């Protein structure tokens, strides 16, 4: 009988705790809720830019984009399209992102070096940096973050 009463008390305390946690989360405004690190809707320009860069690098590898005149034209047009997509995703960071893309495109115009996925690497770097910025923003709200999380967020400018 006494064990049943103890279990009932524990269950009651757990239920109250769960209810208070639910009410605390439900009462938060949308701005206080955690922003997901990867949001498919907000990150769609990044994903499309990565797919375009991969497609251009595949074209370079199979010879379509490796010819000097056509390859350079394809590289520049794809870079402009990727720059517009990245601008849609993060207009405030556009200058820094454009410089990274411009550097990747400059390297891609070198005939033999264009077989390396430099532009894809630049776009993936921009996206990973954005995810690290979101992680840094989330860690600022949490006190006592782990040392590993602090080191990971230092990588993002």
ROSE-4610 file (N, C-alpha, C; in Angstrom, 1 decimal, always signed):
// ROSE-4610
residu = [X/X/X/X/X/X/X/X/X/X/X/X/X/X/X/X/X/X/X/X/X/X/X/X/X/X/X/X/X/X/X/X/X/X/X/X/X/X/X/X/X/X/X/X/X/X/X/X/X/X/X/X/X/X/X/X/X/X/X/X/X/X/X/X/X/X/X/X/X/X/X/X/X/X/X/X/X/X/X/X/X/X/X/X/X/X/X/X/X/X/X/X/X/X/X/X/X/X/X/X/X/X/X/X/X/X/X/X/X/X/X/X/X/X/X/X/X/X/X/X/X/X/X/X/X/X/X/X/X/X/X/X/X/X/X/X/X/X/X/X/X/X/X/X/X/X/X/X/X/X/X/X/X/X/X/X/X/X/X/X/X/X/X/X/X/X/X/X/X/X/X/X/X/X/X/X/X/X/X/X/X/X/X/X/X/X/X/X/X/X/X/X/X/X/X/X/X/X/X/X/X/X/X/X/X/X/X/X/X/X/X/X/X/X/X/X/X/X/X/X/X/X/X/X/X/X/X/X/X/X/X/X/X/X/X/X/X/X/X/X/X/X/X/X/X/X/X/X/X/X/X/X/X/X/X/X/X/X/X/X/X/X/X/X/X/X/X/X/X/X/X/X/X/X/X/X/X/X/X/X/X/X/X/X/X/X/X/X/X/X/X/X/X/X/X/X/X/X/X/X/X/X/X/X/X/X/X/X/X/X/X/X/X/X/X/X/X/X/X/X/X/X/X/X/X/X/X/X/X/X/X/X/X/X/X/X/X/X/X/X/X/X/X/X/X/X/X/X/X/X/X/X/X/X/X/X/X/X/X/X/X/X/X/X/X/X/X/X/X/X/X/X/X/X/X/X/X/X/X/X/X/X/X/X/X/X/X/X/X/X/X/X/X/X/X/X/X/X/X/X/X/X/X/X/X/X/X/X/X/X/X/X/X/X/X/X/X/X/X/X/X/X/X/X/X/X/X/X/X/X/X/X/X/X/X/X/X/X/X/X/X/X/X/X/X/X/X/X/X/X/X/X/X/X/X/X/X/X/X/X/X/X/X/X/X/X/X/X/X/X/X]
num = [1/1/1/2/2/2/3/3/3/4/4/4/5/5/5/6/6/6/7/7/7/8/8/8/9/9/9/10/10/10/11/11/11/12/12/12/13/13/13/14/14/14/15/15/15/16/16/16/17/17/17/18/18/18/19/19/19/20/20/20/21/21/21/22/22/22/23/23/23/24/24/24/25/25/25/26/26/26/27/27/27/28/28/28/29/29/29/30/30/30/31/31/31/32/32/32/33/33/33/34/34/34/35/35/35/36/36/36/37/37/37/38/38/38/39/39/39/40/40/40/41/41/41/42/42/42/43/43/43/44/44/44/45/45/45/46/46/46/47/47/47/48/48/48/49/49/49/50/50/50/51/51/51/52/52/52/53/53/53/54/54/54/55/55/55/56/56/56/57/57/57/58/58/58/59/59/59/60/60/60/61/61/61/62/62/62/63/63/63/64/64/64/65/65/65/66/66/66/67/67/67/68/68/68/69/69/69/70/70/70/71/71/71/72/72/72/73/73/73/74/74/74/75/75/75/76/76/76/77/77/77/78/78/78/79/79/79/80/80/80/81/81/81/82/82/82/83/83/83/84/84/84/85/85/85/86/86/86/87/87/87/88/88/88/89/89/89/90/90/90/91/91/91/92/92/92/93/93/93/94/94/94/95/95/95/96/96/96/97/97/97/98/98/98/99/99/99/100/100/100/101/101/101/102/102/102/103/103/103/104/104/104/105/105/105/106/106/106/107/107/107/108/108/108/109/109/109/110/110/110/111/111/111/112/112/112/113/113/113/114/114/114/115/115/115/116/116/116/117/117/117/118/118/118/119/119/119/120/120/120/121/121/121/122/122/122/123/123/123/124/124/124/125/125/125/126/126/126/127/127/127/128/128/128/129/129/129/130/130/130/131/131/131/132/132/132/133/133/133/134/134/134/135/135/135/136/136/136/137/137/137/138/138/138/139/139/139/140/140/140/141/141/141/142/142/142/143/143/143/144/144/144/145/145/145/146/146/146/147/147/147/148/148/148/149/149/149/150/150/150/151/151/151/152/152/152/153/153/153/154/154/154/155/155/155/156/156/156/157/157/157]
x = [+0.8/+0.0/+0.9/+1.9/+2.8/+3.6/+4.0/+4.7/+3.8/+2.5/+1.6/+1.4/+1.4/+1.2/+2.5/+3.7/+4.9/+5.0/+4.6/+4.6/+3.6/+2.4/+1.4/+1.9/+2.7/+3.2/+4.3/+5.1/+6.1/+5.5/+4.5/+3.7/+3.1/+2.5/+1.9/+2.9/+4.1/+5.1/+5.7/+5.8/+6.3/+5.3/+4.0/+2.9/+2.9/+3.1/+3.1/+4.4/+5.5/+6.7/+6.5/+6.0/+5.8/+4.8/+3.8/+2.8/+3.4/+4.2/+4.9/+5.9/+6.6/+7.5/+6.7/+5.6/+4.8/+4.2/+3.7/+3.2/+4.3/+5.5/+6.6/+6.9/+7.0/+7.3/+6.1/+4.9/+3.7/+3.5/+4.0/+3.8/+4.9/+5.9/+7.0/+6.5/+6.9/+6.6/+7.4/+7.0/+7.8/+9.2/+9.5/+10.9/+11.8/+11.1/+11.9/+12.2/+11.4/+11.6/+12.9/+13.5/+14.7/+14.5/+15.4/+15.5/+16.2/+15.7/+16.4/+17.7/+18.7/+19.9/+19.8/+19.0/+18.8/+17.3/+16.9/+15.5/+15.4/+14.7/+14.6/+14.0/+13.1/+12.5/+13.4/+14.0/+14.9/+16.2/+16.6/+17.9/+17.8/+16.6/+16.4/+17.4/+17.6/+18.6/+20.0/+20.4/+21.7/+21.7/+20.6/+20.6/+20.6/+19.8/+19.8/+21.2/+21.9/+23.2/+24.2/+24.1/+25.0/+24.7/+23.5/+23.2/+23.7/+23.5/+24.1/+25.6/+26.3/+27.7/+28.2/+27.4/+27.8/+27.5/+26.4/+26.1/+27.2/+27.7/+28.8/+30.1/+30.4/+31.6/+31.5/+30.3/+30.2/+30.3/+29.8/+30.0/+31.4/+32.2/+33.6/+34.3/+34.0/+34.6/+34.4/+33.2/+32.9/+33.2/+33.9/+34.4/+33.6/+32.3/+31.5/+32.0/+32.3/+32.8/+34.3/+35.0/+36.5/+37.1/+36.3/+36.8/+37.0/+38.1/+38.4/+37.3/+36.8/+35.8/+34.4/+33.9/+32.6/+32.6/+33.7/+33.8/+33.9/+34.6/+34.7/+33.3/+32.6/+31.3/+30.3/+30.3/+29.5/+29.8/+31.1/+31.5/+31.0/+31.2/+30.8/+29.3/+28.5/+27.0/+26.5/+27.1/+26.7/+27.1/+28.2/+28.6/+27.7/+27.2/+26.3/+25.0/+24.5/+23.2/+23.4/+24.5/+24.7/+24.8/+25.4/+25.5/+24.2/+23.3/+21.9/+21.2/+21.3/+20.7/+21.2/+22.5/+23.1/+22.7/+22.5/+22.0/+20.6/+19.7/+18.4/+18.4/+19.4/+19.4/+20.0/+21.0/+21.7/+22.1/+21.2/+21.6/+22.6/+22.6/+23.5/+24.9/+25.2/+26.5/+26.9/+26.3/+26.5/+27.9/+28.5/+29.8/+30.9/+30.8/+31.8/+31.6/+30.3/+30.0/+30.3/+30.1/+30.5/+32.0/+32.8/+34.2/+34.7/+34.0/+34.4/+34.0/+32.8/+32.4/+33.3/+33.7/+34.6/+35.9/+36.4/+37.7/+37.6/+36.5/+36.3/+36.2/+35.5/+35.3/+36.6/+37.4/+38.8/+39.6/+39.6/+40.3/+39.7/+38.4/+37.8/+38.1/+38.5/+38.8/+40.2/+41.0/+42.3/+42.0/+42.5/+42.1/+42.2/+43.2/+43.3/+42.8/+42.9/+42.5/+40.9/+40.2/+38.8/+38.2/+38.9/+38.4/+38.2/+38.8/+38.6/+37.3/+36.5/+35.2/+35.4/+36.1/+36.4/+35.1/+34.3/+33.1/+32.1/+32.0/+31.1/+31.6/+32.9/+33.5/+33.2/+33.3/+33.0/+31.5/+30.6/+29.2/+28.9/+29.5/+29.3/+29.9/+31.0/+31.6/+30.7/+30.1/+29.2/+28.0/+27.5/+26.3/+26.7/+27.8/+28.3/+28.5/+29.1/+29.3/+28.0/+26.9/+25.6/+25.1/+25.2/+24.8/+25.5/+26.8/+27.6/+27.2/+26.8/+26.3/+25.0/+24.1/+22.9/+23.2/+24.2/+24.6/+25.2/+25.9/+26.5/+25.4/+24.4/+23.2/+22.5/+22.3/+21.6/+22.5/+23.8/+24.6/+24.7/+24.5/+24.5/+23.4/+22.3/+21.1/+21.3/+22.1/+22.3/+23.5/+23.4/+24.5/+25.2/+26.5/+27.2/+27.4/+27.5/+27.7/+29.0/+29.1/+30.3/+31.4/+32.6/+33.8/+33.8/+33.4/+33.4/+32.5/+31.3/+30.4/+30.9/+31.6/+32.2/+33.3/+34.1/+35.2/+34.6/+33.5/+32.8/+32.2/+31.7/+31.1/+32.2/+33.4/+34.5/+34.9/+34.6/+35.0/+34.2/+33.0/+32.1/+32.5/+32.6/+33.0/+31.8]
y = [-1.2/+0.0/+1.3/+1.2/+2.4/+2.6/+1.5/+1.6/+2.3/+1.9/+2.5/+4.0/+4.4/+5.8/+6.6/+6.0/+6.6/+6.8/+5.7/+5.7/+6.8/+6.9/+7.9/+9.3/+9.5/+10.8/+11.2/+10.2/+10.4/+10.7/+10.0/+10.2/+11.6/+12.0/+13.3/+14.4/+14.3/+15.3/+15.3/+14.2/+14.2/+14.8/+14.6/+15.2/+16.7/+17.2/+18.6/+19.2/+18.5/+19.0/+19.1/+18.1/+18.1/+19.2/+19.4/+20.4/+21.8/+22.0/+23.3/+23.6/+22.5/+22.7/+23.0/+22.3/+22.5/+24.0/+24.4/+25.8/+26.8/+26.5/+27.5/+27.6/+26.5/+26.5/+27.1/+26.8/+27.3/+28.8/+29.3/+30.8/+31.6/+31.0/+31.8/+32.4/+33.6/+34.3/+33.6/+33.7/+33.1/+33.6/+34.8/+35.3/+34.5/+34.1/+33.4/+31.9/+31.4/+29.9/+29.8/+28.6/+28.3/+28.3/+29.0/+28.9/+27.6/+26.8/+25.6/+26.0/+25.1/+25.3/+25.2/+24.3/+24.1/+24.2/+25.3/+25.5/+25.4/+24.4/+24.1/+25.2/+26.0/+27.1/+28.3/+28.7/+29.8/+29.5/+28.2/+27.8/+27.3/+27.5/+27.0/+27.7/+29.0/+29.7/+29.0/+28.7/+28.1/+26.7/+25.9/+24.6/+24.6/+25.5/+25.7/+26.1/+27.0/+27.5/+26.3/+25.5/+24.3/+23.4/+23.1/+22.2/+22.8/+24.1/+24.7/+24.6/+24.8/+24.7/+23.3/+22.3/+20.9/+20.6/+21.1/+20.8/+21.4/+22.6/+23.3/+22.5/+22.0/+21.2/+19.9/+19.3/+18.0/+18.3/+19.4/+19.8/+20.0/+20.7/+20.8/+19.5/+18.6/+17.3/+16.5/+16.6/+15.8/+16.5/+17.6/+18.3/+19.4/+19.5/+20.6/+21.9/+22.0/+23.3/+23.5/+22.5/+22.6/+23.3/+23.5/+24.3/+25.7/+26.4/+27.7/+28.8/+28.9/+30.0/+29.6/+28.5/+28.1/+27.8/+27.2/+26.9/+28.2/+29.2/+30.4/+31.1/+31.1/+31.8/+31.0/+29.7/+28.9/+29.2/+29.3/+29.6/+30.9/+31.9/+33.3/+33.4/+32.8/+32.9/+32.1/+31.0/+30.2/+31.0/+31.7/+32.4/+33.6/+34.3/+35.4/+34.9/+33.7/+33.2/+32.8/+32.1/+31.7/+33.0/+34.0/+35.3/+35.9/+35.8/+36.3/+35.4/+34.1/+33.3/+33.5/+33.7/+34.0/+35.3/+36.3/+37.6/+37.5/+36.6/+36.4/+35.9/+35.0/+34.3/+35.3/+36.0/+36.9/+38.2/+39.2/+40.4/+41.2/+41.1/+41.9/+41.5/+40.2/+39.6/+39.5/+40.2/+39.9/+40.2/+41.3/+41.7/+40.6/+40.1/+39.1/+37.8/+37.4/+36.2/+36.4/+37.6/+37.8/+37.7/+38.2/+38.1/+36.6/+35.8/+34.4/+33.7/+34.0/+33.5/+34.0/+35.2/+35.8/+35.1/+34.8/+34.1/+32.7/+32.0/+30.7/+30.7/+31.7/+31.8/+32.1/+32.9/+33.2/+32.0/+31.2/+29.9/+29.0/+28.9/+28.0/+28.4/+29.6/+30.0/+29.5/+29.0/+28.4/+27.0/+26.7/+25.5/+24.2/+23.8/+22.5/+22.5/+23.6/+23.7/+23.6/+23.9/+24.0/+22.6/+21.6/+20.2/+20.0/+20.9/+20.8/+21.6/+21.1/+21.7/+22.9/+24.0/+25.1/+26.0/+26.2/+27.0/+26.3/+25.0/+24.2/+24.3/+24.3/+24.5/+25.8/+26.9/+28.2/+28.4/+27.8/+27.9/+27.1/+25.9/+25.1/+25.8/+26.5/+27.2/+28.4/+29.1/+30.2/+29.6/+28.5/+27.9/+27.4/+26.7/+26.2/+27.4/+28.5/+29.7/+30.2/+30.2/+30.7/+29.8/+28.5/+27.6/+27.8/+28.1/+28.4/+29.7/+30.7/+31.9/+31.7/+30.8/+30.5/+29.8/+28.9/+28.2/+29.1/+30.1/+31.1/+31.9/+32.3/+33.1/+32.2/+30.9/+30.1/+29.9/+29.8/+29.6/+30.8/+32.0/+33.2/+33.2/+32.5/+32.5/+31.4/+30.5/+29.4/+29.7/+29.7/+29.9/+28.6/+28.6/+27.4/+26.5/+27.0/+26.2/+25.4/+24.3/+23.5/+24.2/+23.7/+24.3/+24.0/+22.8/+22.4/+23.3/+23.6/+24.5/+25.9/+26.4/+27.7/+27.7/+26.6/+26.6/+26.5/+25.8/+25.7/+27.0/+27.8/+29.1/+30.2/+30.0/+30.9/+30.9/+29.8/+29.7/+30.6/+30.9/+31.8/+33.3/+34.1/+35.5/+36.3]
z = [+0.0/+0.0/+0.0/+0.8/+0.9/-0.4/-1.1/-2.4/-3.4/-3.4/-4.4/-4.1/-2.9/-2.5/-3.0/-2.8/-3.2/-4.7/-5.5/-6.9/-7.4/-6.7/-7.1/-6.9/-5.8/-5.6/-6.6/-7.0/-8.0/-9.4/-9.7/-11.0/-11.0/-9.9/-9.8/-9.9/-9.3/-9.4/-10.8/-11.5/-12.9/-13.8/-13.6/-14.4/-14.2/-13.0/-12.7/-13.4/-13.3/-14.0/-15.5/-16.1/-17.5/-17.9/-17.1/-17.4/-17.3/-16.3/-16.2/-17.3/-17.8/-18.9/-20.2/-20.4/-21.6/-21.6/-20.4/-20.3/-20.6/-20.1/-20.3/-21.8/-22.5/-23.9/-24.7/-24.3/-25.0/-24.8/-23.7/-23.4/-24.0/-24.6/-25.2/-26.5/-26.8/-28.0/-29.1/-30.4/-31.5/-31.5/-31.1/-31.1/-30.1/-29.0/-27.9/-28.2/-29.1/-29.5/-30.2/-30.1/-30.7/-32.2/-32.9/-34.4/-34.7/-35.6/-36.0/-36.7/-36.5/-37.2/-38.7/-39.2/-40.6/-40.8/-41.5/-41.8/-43.3/-43.7/-45.2/-46.0/-45.4/-46.2/-46.2/-45.1/-45.1/-45.9/-45.8/-46.4/-47.9/-48.5/-49.9/-50.8/-50.7/-51.6/-51.5/-50.3/-50.1/-50.7/-50.5/-51.1/-52.6/-53.2/-54.7/-55.2/-54.4/-54.8/-54.8/-53.7/-53.6/-54.8/-55.1/-56.2/-57.6/-57.8/-59.0/-59.1/-58.0/-58.0/-58.2/-57.6/-57.9/-59.4/-59.9/-61.4/-62.3/-61.9/-62.7/-62.6/-61.4/-61.3/-62.0/-62.0/-62.8/-64.2/-64.7/-66.1/-66.4/-65.5/-65.7/-65.8/-64.9/-64.9/-66.1/-66.7/-67.9/-69.2/-69.1/-70.3/-70.9/-70.5/-71.1/-70.7/-69.4/-68.9/-68.9/-69.5/-69.4/-70.6/-71.7/-72.8/-72.3/-72.8/-72.3/-72.4/-73.6/-73.8/-73.2/-73.5/-73.0/-71.5/-71.0/-69.6/-68.8/-69.2/-68.5/-68.5/-69.6/-69.7/-68.7/-68.7/-67.9/-66.4/-66.1/-64.7/-64.2/-65.1/-64.7/-64.5/-65.5/-65.4/-64.2/-63.9/-62.7/-61.4/-61.4/-60.2/-60.0/-61.1/-60.9/-60.4/-60.9/-60.4/-58.9/-58.6/-57.2/-56.3/-56.8/-56.0/-55.7/-56.7/-56.5/-55.5/-55.5/-54.6/-53.1/-53.0/-51.7/-51.2/-52.1/-51.7/-51.2/-51.8/-51.3/-49.9/-49.6/-48.3/-47.2/-47.5/-46.5/-47.1/-47.3/-47.9/-47.1/-45.8/-45.0/-45.1/-45.5/-45.6/-47.0/-47.9/-49.3/-49.8/-49.3/-49.8/-49.5/-48.2/-47.8/-48.6/-48.8/-49.5/-51.0/-51.6/-53.0/-53.2/-52.2/-52.3/-52.3/-51.5/-51.5/-52.8/-53.3/-54.6/-55.7/-55.7/-56.7/-56.7/-55.5/-55.4/-55.9/-55.6/-56.1/-57.6/-58.2/-59.6/-60.3/-59.7/-60.3/-60.4/-59.3/-59.3/-60.4/-60.5/-61.5/-62.9/-63.2/-64.6/-65.1/-64.2/-64.5/-65.1/-66.4/-67.1/-66.4/-65.8/-65.2/-63.8/-63.1/-61.7/-61.6/-62.7/-62.7/-62.5/-62.5/-62.2/-60.7/-59.9/-58.4/-58.1/-57.2/-56.8/-55.9/-56.4/-55.6/-55.4/-56.4/-56.2/-55.3/-55.4/-54.5/-53.1/-52.9/-51.6/-51.0/-51.9/-51.4/-51.0/-51.7/-51.4/-50.1/-50.0/-48.8/-47.6/-47.7/-46.6/-46.2/-47.1/-46.8/-46.0/-46.4/-45.7/-44.3/-44.2/-42.9/-42.0/-42.5/-41.7/-41.2/-42.0/-41.6/-40.5/-40.6/-39.5/-38.2/-38.3/-37.1/-36.5/-37.3/-36.7/-36.0/-36.5/-35.8/-34.5/-34.5/-33.3/-32.3/-32.7/-31.8/-31.2/-32.0/-31.4/-30.4/-30.6/-29.7/-28.4/-28.6/-27.4/-26.5/-27.1/-26.3/-25.3/-25.6/-24.7/-23.7/-23.9/-22.9/-22.1/-20.8/-19.9/-19.6/-19.4/-19.1/-20.3/-21.5/-22.7/-22.6/-23.2/-23.1/-23.9/-23.6/-24.2/-25.7/-26.1/-27.5/-28.3/-27.7/-28.4/-28.6/-27.6/-27.6/-28.7/-28.8/-29.8/-31.2/-31.4/-32.7/-33.1/-32.2/-32.6/-32.8/-32.3/-32.6/-34.1/-34.8/-36.2/-37.1/-36.6/-37.4/-37.1/-38.1/-37.9/-37.4]
